[in-house]
Amino acid sequence: MQLQELYQRFLQAGKISTDTRQIIPGSIFFALRGDKFNANEFAAQALEKGAAYAVIDEAQYATDARCIVVDEVLATLQALARHHRNQLKIPVIGLTGSNGKTTSKELVQAVVSKKFKTYATKGNLNNHIGVPLTILAIDNSYELAVVEMGANHLGEIALLCSIANPTHGFITNIGKAHIGTFGGFENIIRGKSELYQHLITTNGTVFINSQNTILANMAKRFAHPYFYPAAGDYYHAELVDADPFIRFKTEAGAIVQTQLMGAYNFENVAVALCIGKFFGVPAAAANLAIADYVPGNMRSQVISKATNTIILDAYNANPSSMEAAIENLAAMKAKKKVAIVGDMFELEEEAAKEHSRAGELLKSKNFDRVYLCGGLMKEAKNSFPQALYFERKEELIAALKQNPISEATILVKASRGIGLETIVEYL
């Protein structure tokens, strides 16, 4: 089947499904393959559950004319999304970075939604499958889109840009996320800057944090970059304090109280307001959007319990975000400070060194108590022998039950795979 014919069927269906457990009636089911599954095997089931068509790449699973056989399902999904994007005549803001992508995306969405009907990436659909699904979810009723793009290898952002074709974009920052799979920090810089390269090639618009040395240096490649947040930049704002929640002064002099904690989130606020200004969102409405935003999904999420305040930041972790979270706890005013940190994944050969560095940093902060959890955190324990160490989460939970923490501000920080958020009920 030709792409144009498949596209016409997509326009009729209006929806895509990729999971037979969540089939949308009348949708087109794409039988994607993973390391441990082959969705071709479930094509018939998808049709039985109400899918209008099933796109497969193994002909033996075709049951009737509703099965569309292609060379490769994933490539077809990406090609369909690319074609659909070319039909959309709206601004698309693309963003990537090592830390803060999702928070920035949500803040930008909150601000521009004050003026435009906006579609933004749902959840963490920011990879080679998620970005095509994001693009295909945008219909002609939307006036603007915000597309988050993640990567852990060179070339991935370039691929996602070829699908989403952002007209505007920014990089939150460049840190040590996925340093192992990228093959070193220089490759992270190259990989993330693929978004900039796309915007240069397409004469797109870029928003750049002038206070980030790496990003500001890249700005030389653009004729008209839009800078934030320093005095003299296109958008200027100042951090007043962050104890625990950010307060900042806008370029008009207004003081805005947010529900975001951590000074490291100020740059995410600033880029959202910079983009809002560019797109003509009234300043008062933009400031209100920031003030009303409440973070969730275990990203700098503040949980108040009977005797403790918990900073739950366990959605993900890398050396850069771990350092920022530890420094943020150290800067806070609190009667008692406790850090509970777990393994950082995808560091490969850098894992031992980076976990050791985390231990050294924790040792320097004089927290009331430090708990380390996970096999990789043994290196942190070596750097900080006084810390309490537990190889398994269950052992940590047992210790928390036996010796409860009270009257403390507690940081919980780790990579998602360790599931450290489950300890919150014991704090």
Secondary structure, DSSP 8 states (H G I E B T S, - for coil): --HHHHHHHHHHH--EE--GGG--TT-EEE--B-SS-BGGGGHHHHHHTT-SEEEES-GGG--STTEEE-S-HHHHHHHHHHHHHHH--S-EEEEE-SS-HHHHHHHHHHHHTTTS-EEE--TT--STTHHHHHHHT--TT-SEEEEE---SSTTHHHHHHHHH--SEEEE----STTHHHHTSHHHHHHHHTHHHHHHHHTT-EEEEETT-HHHHHHGGG-SS-EEESSTTSSS--EEEEESSEEEEE-TTS-EEEEEEESGGGHHHHHHHHHHHHHTT--HHHHHHHHHH----TTSSEEEE-SSEEEEEE-S---HHHHHHHHHHHHHS--SSEEEEEE---S-GGGHHHHHHHHHHHHHTTT-SEEEEESSTTHHHHHH-TTSEEESSHHHHHHHHHHS---SEEEEEE--GGG-GGGGGGG-
